[in-house]
Amino acid sequence: MNIKKLFSGLGRDVLLLFVIGGVLLYQTAGDFLVSVKPAVSFEDMLNGTEVKPGTHVAGDVVYAFDYFATESSYTQRSDGSRSGSRKTGNYYLIPIADGYIGLKSRQADVAALDKLSEETFTFLQTGAEPATTIFMEGNVEVLEGKLATYYQEYLEELGYSKAEIEAFGTPLVVRYVSFNAVRVMFLIGIVFIILGIVIMIRRANYVSGLPKASDLPNSPI
């Protein structure tokens, strides 16, 4: 089958499948590639395992300091007004072997992480291990802009000098990602693309299989 015949099977429905599938793949491809990497746990980081942007992190959070920033979202209406802000999570400071790393949580995890933070400070004072357990997974990213400034300011509040903070290296953050949802959306995108190709090929085969007018019996052509 040549390209011209193949594209004869292209229609609005096929284009729609390609567009939806392409958008899903574009939005999830990066996180999907991270999700298939071996995961590093928070305990691993505490024991010295190094992470970098693009590292897959998954496991129970061992210790957590207080949050140094919050995140909110709002809806911009067509008339220029906007809805009230809605909190979508906090940025917590997580101790690791060679310093600290940020953790961007969902709003649903804030209560548990706030509790773990209180228990972590109690542990530092009394030695009583935290009882709260919370599983988190995500992708490691570089902490930039105002978030990096808030991160540094919080470390200064904890008593670290600027020289010590610089020695920790580039500030990183584990941003929560539901990798199960990412895998599902990525596979749906592939299915849409394949379905579009199958429909296009079958339609092109049907069109190419129709007899020409000149091939019909008693045709004047």
C-alpha positions as CSV (number, residue, x, y, z in Angstrom):
1,M,0.0,0.0,0.0
2,N,1.5,3.4,-1.0
3,I,1.3,6.5,1.0
4,K,-1.4,8.1,-1.1
5,K,-3.7,5.2,-0.6
6,L,-2.9,5.1,3.1
7,F,-3.8,8.8,3.5
8,S,-7.1,8.2,1.7
9,G,-8.3,6.6,4.9
10,L,-7.6,9.7,7.0
11,G,-10.7,11.3,8.3
12,R,-11.8,13.6,11.2
13,D,-12.3,10.6,13.5
14,V,-8.8,9.4,12.8
15,L,-7.3,12.9,13.2
16,L,-9.1,13.2,16.5
17,L,-7.6,9.9,17.8
18,F,-4.2,11.1,16.7
19,V,-4.5,14.4,18.4
20,I,-5.8,13.0,21.7
21,G,-3.3,10.2,21.7
22,G,-0.5,12.6,20.8
23,V,-1.4,15.0,23.6
24,L,-1.5,12.2,26.1
25,L,1.9,10.9,25.1
26,Y,3.4,14.4,25.1
27,Q,2.1,15.2,28.6
28,T,3.1,11.8,30.1
29,A,6.2,10.6,28.2
30,G,8.7,12.3,30.6
31,D,7.1,11.0,33.8
32,F,6.5,7.6,32.2
33,L,10.3,7.2,31.5
34,V,11.0,8.2,35.1
35,S,8.4,5.7,36.3
36,V,10.2,2.7,34.7
37,K,13.5,3.6,36.4
38,P,14.4,1.7,39.6
39,A,13.1,3.7,42.6
40,V,15.2,5.3,45.3
41,S,13.6,5.4,48.7
42,F,13.7,8.2,51.3
43,E,15.6,5.8,53.5
44,D,18.1,5.2,50.7
45,M,18.7,9.0,50.5
46,L,19.2,9.1,54.2
47,N,21.8,6.4,54.0
48,G,23.8,8.2,51.3
49,T,22.2,7.3,47.9
50,E,22.6,10.3,45.6
51,V,19.8,11.6,43.5
52,K,19.6,14.0,40.6
53,P,16.9,15.5,38.3
54,G,15.0,12.7,36.7
55,T,15.4,10.2,39.6
56,H,12.4,8.1,40.5
57,V,11.7,8.3,44.3
58,A,9.2,6.1,46.1
59,G,8.8,5.0,49.7
60,D,7.8,6.0,53.2
61,V,9.1,9.4,54.3
62,V,11.4,8.8,57.3
63,Y,11.8,12.3,58.7
64,A,10.3,15.6,57.7
65,F,11.0,19.2,58.8
66,D,8.4,21.9,58.5
67,Y,7.2,23.3,55.1
68,F,9.0,26.3,53.7
69,A,6.5,27.2,51.0
70,T,2.9,26.5,50.0
71,E,1.3,26.1,46.6
72,S,-2.2,27.4,45.6
73,S,-4.2,27.4,42.3
74,Y,-7.1,29.5,41.0
75,T,-9.4,29.6,38.0
76,Q,-9.2,32.6,35.6
77,R,-12.7,33.4,34.3
78,S,-13.4,34.7,30.8
79,D,-14.5,38.1,32.2
80,G,-11.1,38.7,33.7
81,S,-12.1,37.8,37.3
82,R,-10.7,34.8,39.1
83,S,-11.9,32.3,41.7
84,G,-10.5,32.2,45.2
85,S,-7.2,30.5,45.7
86,R,-7.2,26.8,46.6
87,K,-4.2,25.2,48.4
88,T,-2.7,22.3,46.4
89,G,0.1,21.3,48.7
90,N,3.2,22.3,50.7
91,Y,7.0,22.1,50.1
92,Y,8.6,20.3,53.1
93,L,12.3,20.0,54.0
94,I,13.5,16.4,54.1
95,P,16.8,15.5,55.6
96,I,19.2,13.3,53.6
97,A,22.7,12.0,54.1
98,D,24.5,15.1,52.7
99,G,22.0,17.8,53.5
100,Y,18.4,18.3,52.6
101,I,15.9,17.9,49.7
102,G,12.5,19.5,49.2
103,L,9.3,17.5,49.0
104,K,6.3,18.9,47.1
105,S,3.2,17.2,48.6
106,R,-0.4,17.0,47.6
107,Q,-2.9,18.8,49.8
108,A,-4.3,15.5,50.8
109,D,-1.0,14.6,52.4
110,V,-0.5,17.8,54.3
111,A,-2.0,16.6,57.6
112,A,0.1,13.5,57.7
113,L,3.3,15.4,56.8
114,D,2.6,18.1,59.4
115,K,2.2,15.3,62.0
116,L,5.5,13.7,60.8
117,S,7.2,17.1,61.1
118,E,6.1,17.4,64.7
119,E,7.3,13.9,65.5
120,T,10.6,14.6,63.8
121,F,11.3,17.6,66.0
122,T,10.3,15.5,69.0
123,F,12.7,12.8,67.9
124,L,15.6,15.4,67.8
125,Q,14.8,16.3,71.4
126,T,13.9,13.0,72.9
127,G,15.1,10.3,70.6
128,A,11.5,8.9,70.2
129,E,11.2,7.7,66.6
130,P,8.3,9.1,64.5
131,A,5.2,6.9,64.4
132,T,3.5,8.4,61.4
133,T,4.1,6.7,58.1
134,I,3.3,8.2,54.7
135,F,4.1,6.8,51.3
136,M,5.3,9.3,48.7
137,E,6.4,8.9,45.1
138,G,7.7,11.4,42.6
139,N,10.3,12.8,40.3
140,V,13.3,14.8,41.4
141,E,13.6,18.3,39.9
142,V,15.7,21.3,40.5
143,L,14.3,23.9,42.9
144,E,14.2,27.2,41.2
145,G,13.1,30.8,41.6
146,K,11.4,32.0,44.7
147,L,11.1,28.4,45.9
148,A,14.9,28.1,46.1
149,T,15.0,31.4,48.0
150,Y,12.4,30.1,50.5
151,Y,14.4,26.9,50.8
152,Q,17.6,28.8,51.7
153,E,15.8,31.2,54.1
154,Y,14.4,28.2,56.0
155,L,17.8,26.6,56.3
156,E,19.1,29.9,57.6
157,E,16.3,29.8,60.2
158,L,17.6,26.4,61.2
159,G,21.0,27.9,61.9
160,Y,23.0,27.1,58.7
161,S,25.3,29.7,57.3
162,K,25.2,30.6,53.6
163,A,28.5,28.9,53.1
164,E,27.1,25.7,54.6
165,I,23.9,25.9,52.4
166,E,26.0,26.4,49.3
167,A,28.0,23.3,50.3
168,F,24.8,21.2,50.1
169,G,24.8,21.8,46.4
170,T,22.0,22.6,43.9
171,P,18.6,22.5,45.8
172,L,16.4,19.7,44.6
173,V,12.8,18.7,45.2
174,V,10.8,15.5,45.0
175,R,7.6,16.6,43.2
176,Y,4.7,14.2,43.9
177,V,3.6,12.2,40.8
178,S,1.1,9.4,40.6
179,F,3.1,7.1,38.4
180,N,0.2,4.6,38.2
181,A,-2.0,7.4,36.7
182,V,0.9,8.3,34.3
183,R,1.3,4.8,33.1
184,V,-2.5,4.4,32.5
185,M,-2.6,7.7,30.5
186,F,0.5,6.9,28.5
187,L,-1.0,3.5,27.5
188,I,-4.3,5.1,26.6
189,G,-2.4,7.5,24.4
190,I,-0.6,4.6,22.6
191,V,-4.0,2.8,22.2
192,F,-5.5,5.9,20.6
193,I,-2.6,6.2,18.2
194,I,-2.7,2.5,17.2
195,L,-6.5,2.6,16.9
196,G,-6.2,5.6,14.5
197,I,-3.6,3.8,12.4
198,V,-5.8,0.6,12.2
199,I,-8.9,2.5,11.2
200,M,-6.9,4.5,8.6
201,I,-5.4,1.3,7.1
202,R,-8.7,-0.6,7.0
203,R,-10.5,2.4,5.4
204,A,-7.7,2.8,2.8
205,N,-7.9,-1.0,2.0
206,Y,-11.6,-0.7,1.6
207,V,-11.3,2.3,-0.7
208,S,-8.5,0.7,-2.8
209,G,-10.5,-2.6,-3.0
210,L,-13.5,-1.0,-4.7
211,P,-13.8,-1.6,-8.4
212,K,-13.1,1.2,-10.8
213,A,-15.8,2.4,-13.2
214,S,-13.7,1.3,-16.1
215,D,-13.6,-2.3,-14.7
216,L,-17.3,-2.6,-14.6
217,P,-19.0,-4.8,-17.3
218,N,-20.6,-2.8,-20.2
219,S,-18.9,0.3,-19.0
220,P,-18.8,3.1,-21.6
221,I,-15.4,4.3,-20.1
